[in-house]
Amino acid sequence: MSKTTALKSNLEARLPVKIIVAGFVLWLLNVLFVALHEAGHAMAAASFGAEVFSIYISPAGYCGGTCYTVLSNVTEGNLVLAGGILATTLATLIFSWLKLEFAVYVIGLRTIESLLNFSGGSDMAALTSWAGPSMYGVSFMLTAVTMLCVGKTAYENRLCEKRKTGALRAP
């Protein structure tokens, strides 16, 4: 058996394990996204004097909820809604700075999905009904920041790959 055939065979043998590990990490990052989002709500609520009773995160990592005392001020209540999306946007910036590539992709893309979700019952729909059309501008700006982090990470990854293959020399 040639060296190339043996290497190909070895890679094919490891592929199922890599797929399982990637799936597990993807699930874990989805759960982390929901945890960060709900922690953002909880921290915002606590900062306005509310008592936070519980945070729920679905085991599948697709939804969650935060239970806290009712705030008497409508503005404070709506800022608590914004806390979730602000927390995940900040997390994307931090993961980008730390160069945690896969986390930037998953958390960043989930954040963008949340920012563009104006369907009934979503945080963005509730914020838009409170603040009006200006929330579309806020959503656009936070989406742009998050997209820049994801794009920068992808660009740096591509440069790194080109350097490895010799297609681009390091300065």
C-alpha positions, 0 to 999 in steps of 0.5 A, a space after each residue: 500500500 502506498 503512503 498516499 493510500 494509507 494517509 487517505 485511508 487513515 483520514 477516512 477512518 477518522 472522519 466519523 469521529 470528527 463529524 461527531 465531535 463537530 456536532 457535539 461542539 455545535 450543540 454546545 455552542 448553541 446551548 452557550 448562545 442561549 445561556 449568554 442571551 438569558 444571562 444578558 436578560 438576567 444581568 439587565 434585570 438585576 441591574 434595575 433591582 429585579 430579583 432573578 428567580 431562574 434561568 431556563 435553557 432548553 437541552 437542545 439549545 434553541 430557546 430559553 427564558 428568564 424569570 424575574 420580578 416585574 419592573 415598574 418602569 416600562 423603559 427598564 423592562 424593555 432594556 432588560 429585553 435588549 440585554 440578551 442581544 447585547 450580551 451575545 453581540 459582546 460575546 461575539 466581539 470577545 470570541 473574535 478578539 480571542 480568535 475562537 473561530 468556531 465560537 465566532 461563527 456559531 455565536 455570531 450567526 445566532 446573534 445575527 439571526 436574533 437581530 433580524 427576527 422581528 416575528 411576533 413574540 421575539 425580543 426584537 418585535 417587542 423592542 420595535 413596538 416600544 421604540 418604534 422604527 428606530 429599532 431597525 437602525 439599531 438592529 442594522 448596526 449590531 448586525 453590521 458589527 457582528 458580521 464584521 467579526 464573522 467576516 474578519 474571522 473568515 478572512 484571517 482563516 483564509 489567509 492562514 490557509 493560504 500561508 500554510 499552502 504556500 500560496 501567500 508568504 508571510 510579511 
